Amino acid sequence: MANTNILNKVFRFYVDGFHNMTVGRVLWTVILIKLAVIFLILKLFFFPDVLEQKAKGGNQADYVARELIDR
């Protein structure tokens, strides 16, 4: 029972802190936008799925095994 009370206090502490933020909300918005740019846009344009391009027809396992043996 004491463990639940401590977890409840910690949860309420963070909830109250986020509700009382003014500048922090803008900063969190900027952080989330930057993460979206990094993980979504950069991945689409700069990191193509090379395995899908090299291993045609769903033979990814065979392609990887062949590359490991040949190298």
N, C-alpha and C positions, 0 to 999 in steps of 0.2 A: 504494500500500500504506500509506503514511503517513496518507493521508486517511481510510482505513477505520479505522485505529488511533485517530485523533482522534475520529471519530464514535462509536466503541465506548466510548471513555473518557467522552465527554459523556453518552451513553445510560446507562452504568453509574452515573455521578454522580447523575443524576436518579432512577434506580431505587432506589439505596441511600438517597437522601434521602426518598423517599416511603415506603420500608419502615420507616424509623426515626422517622416522625412519630407524635406522640401527640395533641396538641391540633389539629394541622393536619387530621387526618382528620375531626374534628367540624366544623371550619370549611369544609372542602370539601363536606361533606354539606349544610350550611346553604346554601352557595352554589348547589349543584345543585338543591336544593329551590326556592330563590328563582327561579332561572332557569326551572324548570319552571312555576312559577306565572305568571311574567311572560309566557312565550311560549305556553303552552298555554291556560291558563284565561282570561287577559285577552283573548287573541286571539279566543277563541270567543264571549265575551260582549260585548265592546266594539268589535270590528272585524268587522262582518258583511261578507259578500261582496257589495258593492254592485253590482258589474258583473254578477254572476249574477242579481241581482234586477231590474236595469234592462233587461238584454238577454236577453229570453226566447228560447228555442229555439236557443241556441248562436250567436247573431249578435253576439258580443262585438266583433269587428273592425268591423262596420258601425256599431254603436253608438258606439264610440270615434271613428271617422272622422266621423260625423255631429256628435258633440259638439264635436270640434275645429273643424269648419267653421262650425257655427252660432255658436260663441262668438267 
